[in-house]
Amino acid sequence: MTTTYRQPGVVLTDHRFTVPLDHADPAGETIELYAREVVASEKADRDDLPWLVYLQGGPGFGANRFIGRPAWLGRALEEYRVLLLDQRGTGASTPANRQTLPLRGGPAEQAAYLAHFRADSIVRDCELVRRRVTGGAPWTVLGQSFGGFCTVTYLSLAPEGLAAALITGGLPSLDAHADDVYRAAYPRIERKVAAHYARYPQDVERARRVADHLLAHEVTLPGGHLLTVEAFQSLGILLGGGEGSHRLHHLLEDAFVRTPHGPELSDAFQEEVRGLLSFAGHPLYALVHEAVYGQDDRPTAWAAERVRAEFPQFDAAKALAGDGPLLFTGESIHPWMFGCDPALRPLRETAELLAARTWTPLYDPARLAANEVPVAAAVYHDDMYVDTAHALTTARSIRGLRTWVTDEFEHDGVRAGGPRVLDRLLALARDEA
C-alpha cells in the first residue's frame, strides 16, 4: 500500500516493504521497512527517471525527514527519483528500542535478533526493495558516513544492483579491528579538542569548571539521564561537524547560574545537554555501533572503553588535578552509557552480549579489487569520525574508485555542502572531473 502527497516542489510517496529478518532464511520471520520516494513536482509524471537510494549515517538513524528539496536533495532531484530508506530498526522500519525489543524475549533473544541489523542485512534489504521499485534496473546509491560503509558492503555483495556508488565521509577500513579504529580515533579527537580551545581559549576554564562540578555533585538531567563527567566529555562528538565547535562554545558559555545555594548548572544547559546525550531517538547507535567494525571473528568487547585506557590524557580527574585542559571525547560507545541513559538502561545486558559476540566479514577485498561499478568518494581531510588513512587505503583497494580529498568540509559535508558535494561526486563517477 502506498500513499502519495505533496510538499513545496516535490511529490512524496510512502512505501512499505516486507523483508526477511534473516536473509539466509527467506521463508522465516519477516520485518517491515519504510521508505519515502521523492520526485520533483515538475517531473512527477515521468517514468524514465533513474533511481537514487540514500543510505543515512549512523548506525541507528532513520533517513532525513526533509521539507521540500533542500541541500543535496534538490540537486539529486534534477535527474533522479530519490528513495529515502529507513534502514531496518530505524525510523518507521520495525524500530528496535527499549519499548519494542522486549517483544523478542530476554537479553539473549534481543541480542540474537540485533545480530541481523548490520550492513550485510541492510544491503540485502536494498536489493529486495530495488527490484520492487525499479523493475529490476540498477540504481545509484548515495551513502553518508555509515551509509558509505553499507555502500562498500553493497559493492562486495551485490554490485550488479548498482549503476553507480557515491560515498561521503564513509570509506571504512576493510580489515581493521575495532581496537585499531579507536587507537587511530583518540589522537584525532585530541587534535579536534586542541583546535576548539585554540579558537575559544576561554572554554578551557569553562569546561574544567563543569567537570569539577560533576566530580563533586551527582547531577540528574530532566528525564532521568545521569550527567557524569564522562558523559559531559562525550559532548566532544559535536566537534566532528562543521558548526560543532561553535555549538559547544555556546553551550559552555551559559553553563552556570547563580542560585540561593550557590552556582548550579542552569536549566537551559541541562536541557540542551539532555537532548545531545540522549539515545532515545537512536538506541541502535549505541547497541550495534561497535559491531560496525566487527568482522574478523573476534568480539569488539567494548573496544572504545578499553583503548581509552591507553590515552590517560582523557582522564578527567587527572586533568583537573593538574593545570591541563579537559579533553572531550567523540564518536565512541561505552558501557557506562547504559547506566546513565534511561533509554539504554533496560538494554545493558543485551549490549554486553553483543559486545561479546563474534562477527563475520562485511567486505570482499577480491571482489572490490575487481570492481566495475563507477564509484566516487568524498574523503574529509581530518574527519573526526572516519580515519583518513584508513579511508584512503580502502580507496586504493576498490578498483576504479575516484576520491575527492578536501578540508573544505567536516564529516557532515553532504549536508553543509549540499549540491556542490553531490555535483563533484557525480562528475567523478562519470569521469567528467
Solvent accessible surface area in square Angstrom, and as a share of the most:
residue,aa,sasa,rsa
1,M,212,0.95
2,T,78,0.45
3,T,73,0.42
4,T,83,0.49
5,Y,75,0.28
6,R,163,0.60
7,Q,55,0.24
8,P,105,0.66
9,G,30,0.29
10,V,0,0.00
11,V,14,0.08
12,L,6,0.03
13,T,17,0.10
14,D,31,0.16
15,H,26,0.11
16,R,111,0.40
17,F,6,0.02
18,T,90,0.52
19,V,3,0.01
20,P,13,0.08
21,L,14,0.07
22,D,48,0.25
23,H,45,0.20
24,A,94,0.73
25,D,71,0.37
26,P,97,0.61
27,A,102,0.79
28,G,29,0.28
29,E,84,0.38
30,T,70,0.41
31,I,11,0.05
32,E,75,0.34
33,L,1,0.00
34,Y,8,0.03
35,A,0,0.00
36,R,42,0.15
37,E,17,0.08
38,V,2,0.01
39,V,4,0.02
40,A,1,0.00
41,S,38,0.24
42,E,120,0.54
43,K,39,0.16
44,A,27,0.21
45,D,146,0.75
46,R,107,0.39
47,D,141,0.73
48,D,95,0.49
49,L,12,0.06
50,P,74,0.46
51,W,31,0.11
52,L,0,0.00
53,V,0,0.00
54,Y,3,0.01
55,L,0,0.00
56,Q,22,0.10
57,G,11,0.10
58,G,11,0.11
59,P,6,0.04
60,G,7,0.07
61,F,74,0.31
62,G,19,0.19
63,A,5,0.04
64,N,52,0.27
65,R,116,0.42
66,F,38,0.16
67,I,136,0.69
68,G,7,0.06
69,R,82,0.30
70,P,57,0.36
71,A,35,0.27
72,W,5,0.02
73,L,1,0.00
74,G,15,0.14
75,R,31,0.11
76,A,0,0.00
77,L,1,0.00
78,E,98,0.44
79,E,46,0.21
80,Y,12,0.04
81,R,28,0.10
82,V,0,0.00
83,L,0,0.00
84,L,4,0.02
85,L,1,0.01
86,D,0,0.00
87,Q,6,0.03
88,R,4,0.01
89,G,5,0.05
90,T,6,0.03
91,G,42,0.40
92,A,34,0.26
93,S,0,0.00
94,T,44,0.25
95,P,55,0.34
96,A,4,0.03
97,N,30,0.15
98,R,110,0.40
99,Q,130,0.58
100,T,41,0.24
101,L,2,0.01
102,P,74,0.46
103,L,155,0.77
104,R,81,0.30
105,G,35,0.34
106,G,30,0.29
107,P,42,0.27
108,A,63,0.49
109,E,88,0.40
110,Q,11,0.05
111,A,4,0.03
112,A,48,0.38
113,Y,14,0.05
114,L,0,0.00
115,A,19,0.15
116,H,51,0.23
117,F,6,0.03
118,R,11,0.04
119,A,3,0.02
120,D,44,0.23
121,S,13,0.08
122,I,5,0.03
123,V,0,0.00
124,R,93,0.34
125,D,2,0.01
126,C,0,0.00
127,E,6,0.03
128,L,65,0.32
129,V,1,0.00
130,R,13,0.05
131,R,123,0.45
132,R,156,0.57
133,V,27,0.15
134,T,25,0.15
135,G,73,0.71
136,G,38,0.37
137,A,51,0.39
138,P,68,0.43
139,W,2,0.01
140,T,6,0.04
141,V,0,0.00
142,L,0,0.00
143,G,0,0.00
144,Q,17,0.08
145,S,13,0.09
146,F,10,0.04
147,G,0,0.00
148,G,0,0.00
149,F,14,0.06
150,C,0,0.00
151,T,0,0.00
152,V,0,0.00
153,T,0,0.00
154,Y,0,0.00
155,L,2,0.01
156,S,1,0.01
157,L,49,0.24
158,A,1,0.01
159,P,25,0.16
160,E,111,0.50
161,G,0,0.00
162,L,11,0.06
163,A,49,0.38
164,A,14,0.11
165,A,0,0.00
166,L,0,0.00
167,I,0,0.00
168,T,0,0.00
169,G,4,0.04
170,G,1,0.01
171,L,2,0.01
172,P,5,0.03
173,S,20,0.13
174,L,26,0.13
175,D,121,0.63
176,A,11,0.09
177,H,6,0.03
178,A,0,0.00
179,D,17,0.09
180,D,59,0.31
181,V,17,0.10
182,Y,4,0.02
183,R,102,0.37
184,A,28,0.22
185,A,8,0.07
186,Y,1,0.00
187,P,49,0.31
188,R,10,0.04
189,I,5,0.02
190,E,57,0.25
191,R,123,0.45
192,K,23,0.10
193,V,0,0.00
194,A,59,0.46
195,A,57,0.44
196,H,2,0.01
197,Y,18,0.07
198,A,84,0.65
199,R,130,0.48
200,Y,36,0.14
201,P,88,0.56
202,Q,85,0.38
203,D,0,0.00
204,V,43,0.25
205,E,113,0.51
206,R,78,0.29
207,A,0,0.00
208,R,41,0.15
209,R,110,0.40
210,V,1,0.00
211,A,0,0.00
212,D,84,0.43
213,H,27,0.12
214,L,12,0.06
215,L,87,0.43
216,A,77,0.59
217,H,100,0.45
218,E,147,0.66
219,V,15,0.09
220,T,79,0.46
221,L,3,0.02
222,P,63,0.40
223,G,73,0.70
224,G,25,0.24
225,H,10,0.04
226,L,51,0.25
227,L,2,0.01
228,T,36,0.21
229,V,9,0.05
230,E,62,0.28
231,A,2,0.01
232,F,0,0.00
233,Q,0,0.00
234,S,11,0.07
235,L,1,0.00
236,G,0,0.00
237,I,58,0.30
238,L,17,0.08
239,L,10,0.05
240,G,0,0.00
241,G,19,0.18
242,G,40,0.39
243,E,106,0.47
244,G,3,0.03
245,S,12,0.08
246,H,68,0.30
247,R,114,0.42
248,L,0,0.00
249,H,15,0.07
250,H,106,0.48
251,L,5,0.03
252,L,3,0.02
253,E,72,0.32
254,D,92,0.48
255,A,3,0.02
256,F,38,0.16
257,V,71,0.41
258,R,228,0.83
259,T,38,0.22
260,P,136,0.85
261,H,160,0.72
262,G,24,0.23
263,P,75,0.47
264,E,70,0.31
265,L,7,0.04
266,S,7,0.05
267,D,120,0.62
268,A,76,0.59
269,F,5,0.02
270,Q,29,0.13
271,E,80,0.36
272,E,82,0.37
273,V,0,0.00
274,R,77,0.28
275,G,46,0.44
276,L,52,0.26
277,L,16,0.08
278,S,20,0.13
279,F,21,0.09
280,A,67,0.52
281,G,72,0.70
282,H,41,0.18
283,P,11,0.07
284,L,6,0.03
285,Y,14,0.06
286,A,5,0.04
287,L,10,0.05
288,V,4,0.02
289,H,4,0.02
290,E,15,0.07
291,A,7,0.05
292,V,13,0.08
293,Y,27,0.10
294,G,0,0.00
295,Q,14,0.06
296,D,51,0.26
297,D,94,0.49
298,R,118,0.43
299,P,51,0.32
300,T,3,0.02
301,A,38,0.29
302,W,33,0.12
303,A,0,0.00
304,A,0,0.00
305,E,61,0.27
306,R,103,0.38
307,V,1,0.00
308,R,32,0.11
309,A,84,0.65
310,E,88,0.40
311,F,32,0.13
312,P,74,0.47
313,Q,74,0.33
314,F,1,0.00
315,D,56,0.29
316,A,6,0.04
317,A,57,0.44
318,K,130,0.55
319,A,16,0.12
320,L,30,0.15
321,A,94,0.73
322,G,41,0.40
323,D,136,0.70
324,G,28,0.26
325,P,60,0.37
326,L,0,0.00
327,L,15,0.07
328,F,0,0.00
329,T,2,0.01
330,G,3,0.03
331,E,32,0.14
332,S,6,0.04
333,I,3,0.01
334,H,1,0.00
335,P,22,0.14
336,W,56,0.19
337,M,14,0.06
338,F,3,0.01
339,G,38,0.37
340,C,6,0.04
341,D,2,0.01
342,P,43,0.27
343,A,10,0.08
344,L,0,0.00
345,R,95,0.35
346,P,81,0.51
347,L,1,0.01
348,R,92,0.34
349,E,106,0.47
350,T,1,0.00
351,A,4,0.03
352,E,65,0.29
353,L,73,0.36
354,L,7,0.03
355,A,11,0.08
356,A,69,0.53
357,R,93,0.34
358,T,72,0.42
359,W,11,0.04
360,T,83,0.48
361,P,86,0.54
362,L,7,0.04
363,Y,16,0.06
364,D,55,0.28
365,P,79,0.49
366,A,78,0.60
367,R,102,0.37
368,L,0,0.00
369,A,60,0.47
370,A,65,0.50
371,N,8,0.04
372,E,150,0.67
373,V,14,0.08
374,P,59,0.37
375,V,2,0.01
376,A,0,0.00
377,A,0,0.00
378,A,1,0.01
379,V,6,0.04
380,Y,3,0.01
381,H,107,0.48
382,D,47,0.24
383,D,3,0.02
384,M,4,0.02
385,Y,37,0.14
386,V,15,0.09
387,D,21,0.11
388,T,24,0.14
389,A,67,0.52
390,H,44,0.20
391,A,4,0.03
392,L,48,0.24
393,T,74,0.43
394,T,1,0.01
395,A,9,0.07
396,R,181,0.66
397,S,42,0.27
398,I,4,0.02
399,R,135,0.49
400,G,59,0.57
401,L,21,0.11
402,R,80,0.29
403,T,50,0.29
404,W,26,0.09
405,V,67,0.38
406,T,14,0.08
407,D,120,0.62
408,E,92,0.41
409,F,28,0.12
410,E,50,0.22
411,H,13,0.06
412,D,28,0.14
413,G,0,0.00
414,V,6,0.04
415,R,139,0.51
416,A,62,0.48
417,G,9,0.09
418,G,2,0.02
419,P,66,0.42
420,R,129,0.47
421,V,0,0.00
422,L,0,0.00
423,D,64,0.33
424,R,99,0.36
425,L,0,0.00
426,L,4,0.02
427,A,23,0.18
428,L,10,0.05
429,A,15,0.11
430,R,105,0.38
431,D,110,0.57
432,E,124,0.55
433,A,64,0.50
